[in-house]
């Protein structure tokens, strides 16, 4: 085989006082990196807490310039099928074919007006890879970060449909950090939602700090979300 493979496991834990450091889920992921620069992510995400549980299967491909190509998502919520959807990204539009018990069969074709940074698929490892869209030559800075999503819900727990969202992403700087998977040179970023670009009935998305490897793979190392979510994520296994 000519492609390169990266795989790993991310642990989800809680920072809520009544569940401090208890396991609340996990994420198994695999990247295949092809000789032409294209990449495909396969992620299995399991969220045990809070109820209802979330089981998400994702297959997502990007081109050599880190631009979205296509994505398949299947969701099981509370151990019941919620929906599946296939997305195709083109220069001028995004298409979606989706099905779920609550929405039936839905076909969408949404024009893309203006620039955007990526497609937010909800796996933690994919959040980290999207930080590659930041221009590190500018040094620490913050800017608006526009992405399309298959769900605006903060856990991605709604039937797959196209949503357009703009939040803020800050590059904070470089550090050396140690996680269960080892010690790494890392880049520190922070997603925030001061303008309510991902607001739901729970309000704006709380600040989300994350650290990724300071190399071409931009692999998630650790991160946490504050506010009502109070979650922590850590890379505990890595193979590449």
C-alpha positions in Angstrom: 0.0 0.0 0.0 1.2 3.5 -0.8 -0.8 5.5 1.7 0.4 6.4 5.3 -1.8 5.5 8.2 -2.3 7.3 11.5 -4.6 5.9 14.2 -5.4 6.6 17.8 -7.8 6.7 20.7 -9.0 9.8 22.6 -10.6 9.5 26.0 -13.5 11.7 27.0 -13.8 12.6 30.7 -16.0 14.9 32.8 -14.9 17.9 34.8 -18.3 18.3 36.6 -17.7 18.2 40.3 -20.1 15.2 40.8 -18.3 13.2 38.0 -14.8 14.6 38.2 -12.4 12.7 35.9 -14.9 9.9 35.2 -15.0 8.5 31.7 -17.8 9.8 29.6 -16.9 8.4 26.2 -14.1 7.8 23.7 -13.1 8.3 20.1 -11.3 5.8 17.8 -9.9 7.4 14.7 -7.9 6.5 11.6 -6.4 8.8 9.0 -5.2 7.6 5.7 -2.7 10.0 4.0 -2.4 9.4 0.3 0.6 10.2 -2.0 -1.3 12.9 -3.8 -1.9 14.7 -0.5 -5.5 13.8 0.0 -6.6 12.4 3.4 -9.6 10.4 4.7 -10.7 10.4 8.3 -12.6 7.5 9.8 -13.9 8.2 13.3 -16.1 6.3 15.8 -17.3 8.6 18.6 -19.1 7.4 21.7 -20.6 9.8 24.2 -22.0 8.1 27.4 -22.8 11.2 29.4 -25.0 13.2 29.5 -28.0 11.2 28.4 -29.1 10.4 25.7 -25.9 8.6 24.6 -24.4 9.5 21.2 -22.8 7.0 18.8 -21.4 8.7 15.7 -19.7 7.1 12.6 -17.9 9.5 10.3 -16.0 9.0 7.0 -14.6 12.4 5.8 -12.2 13.2 2.9 -10.2 16.3 2.2 -8.0 17.3 -0.7 -4.3 18.2 -0.8 -5.2 21.8 0.2 -7.2 20.6 3.2 -10.5 21.5 1.5 -13.5 19.3 2.1 -14.5 16.8 -0.6 -17.2 14.5 0.8 -18.5 13.2 4.1 -20.7 10.4 5.4 -22.3 10.5 8.9 -24.5 8.0 10.7 -26.0 8.8 14.1 -27.5 6.6 16.8 -28.9 8.6 19.8 -30.0 6.8 23.0 -29.3 3.5 21.1 -31.9 4.4 18.4 -31.1 5.3 14.8 -31.5 9.1 14.3 -30.2 9.6 10.8 -27.5 9.2 8.2 -26.3 11.7 5.6 -23.9 12.0 2.7 -22.4 15.4 1.8 -20.6 16.5 -1.3 -18.6 19.7 -1.4 -18.1 21.6 -4.7 -16.6 25.0 -5.4 -20.0 26.8 -5.5 -22.3 24.6 -3.3 -22.7 21.8 -0.8 -25.1 18.9 -1.5 -26.6 16.6 1.0 -28.7 13.4 0.8 -30.0 12.6 4.3 -32.6 10.3 5.9 -33.9 10.0 9.4 -37.2 8.9 11.1 -37.9 12.5 12.2 -37.1 14.2 8.8 -37.8 11.5 6.2 -35.7 11.7 3.0 -34.2 15.2 2.5 -32.1 16.4 -0.5 -30.3 19.7 -0.1 -28.2 21.9 -2.4 -26.9 25.0 -0.6 -24.9 27.7 -2.5 -21.6 28.8 -1.0 -21.5 32.6 -0.9 -18.0 33.9 0.1 -15.1 32.0 1.7 -15.3 29.3 4.3 -12.7 27.4 6.3 -14.0 23.8 6.4 -16.6 21.3 7.3 -17.2 20.7 11.1 -17.9 17.0 11.4 -17.9 16.9 15.2 -15.2 14.3 16.0 -12.5 15.8 18.3 -9.7 14.8 16.0 -11.3 16.7 13.1 -11.6 19.8 15.2 -7.8 19.7 15.7 -7.1 19.2 12.0 -9.2 22.3 11.1 -6.8 24.5 13.0 -4.5 24.1 10.0 -6.5 26.8 8.4 -4.9 29.4 10.7 -1.9 31.4 9.3 0.8 30.7 11.9 3.1 33.2 10.3 0.9 36.0 11.9 1.8 34.7 15.4 -0.8 34.6 18.1 -4.1 36.1 16.8 -7.8 35.5 16.6 -10.1 35.6 13.6 -13.6 34.6 12.5 -13.7 31.0 11.4 -16.6 30.0 9.1 -17.5 26.3 8.6 -20.4 24.3 7.4 -21.8 21.7 9.8 -23.9 18.5 9.6 -25.5 19.6 12.9 -25.4 22.9 14.9 -26.1 21.0 18.1 -23.1 21.2 20.4 -22.9 17.3 20.5 -23.9 16.9 16.8 -26.9 15.0 18.0 -29.5 16.0 15.3 -30.2 14.5 11.9 -27.5 15.3 9.4 -28.5 18.5 7.5 -26.4 21.4 6.2 -25.8 24.3 8.6 -23.7 27.4 8.2 -21.8 28.7 11.3 -19.2 31.3 12.1 -17.3 31.2 15.4 -13.9 32.6 16.4 -10.6 30.7 16.5 -7.5 31.9 18.3 -3.9 30.7 17.9 -2.3 31.1 21.3 1.2 29.7 20.9 3.5 26.7 21.1 4.2 24.5 24.1 5.6 21.1 25.1 2.9 19.0 26.6 2.6 15.4 28.0 -0.5 13.3 27.6 -1.0 9.5 28.1 0.2 8.9 24.5 3.5 10.7 25.1 5.3 14.0 25.1 4.9 16.3 22.1 5.7 19.7 20.7 2.2 21.3 20.5 0.2 24.3 19.3 -2.4 25.8 21.5 -5.7 27.0 20.0 -9.1 28.2 21.4 -12.5 28.1 19.7 -15.0 30.7 21.1 -18.5 31.8 20.3 -18.8 35.4 21.5 -21.1 36.2 18.6 -23.4 33.2 19.1 -22.6 31.6 15.8 -23.3 28.2 17.3 -25.9 29.3 19.8 -28.6 26.7 20.8 -31.2 26.7 23.5 -28.3 26.2 26.0 -26.7 29.5 24.7 -23.4 30.1 22.9 -20.9 27.3 22.7 -18.5 27.6 25.7 -14.8 28.2 25.1 -13.0 25.2 23.8 -9.2 25.1 24.3 -7.2 22.4 22.4 -3.6 21.4 21.8 -2.5 19.7 18.6 0.8 18.3 17.4 3.1 21.0 15.9 3.7 19.1 12.6 2.0 18.3 9.3 -0.5 15.9 10.9 -2.1 18.3 13.4 -3.2 15.5 15.7 -5.4 16.2 18.7 -3.5 15.9 22.0 -5.7 17.4 24.7 -8.4 19.9 25.2 -11.4 20.9 27.2 -14.7 22.8 27.1 -15.9 24.9 30.0 -19.3 26.3 30.7 -22.2 24.0 31.1 -20.3 21.2 29.3 -17.3 20.8 31.6 -15.5 18.2 29.5 -11.9 17.1 29.0 -10.4 15.1 26.1 -6.9 13.4 26.0 -5.0 11.4 23.4 -4.2 8.0 25.1 -3.0 6.0 22.1 -1.2 7.0 18.9 0.2 4.9 16.0 1.9 6.4 13.0 
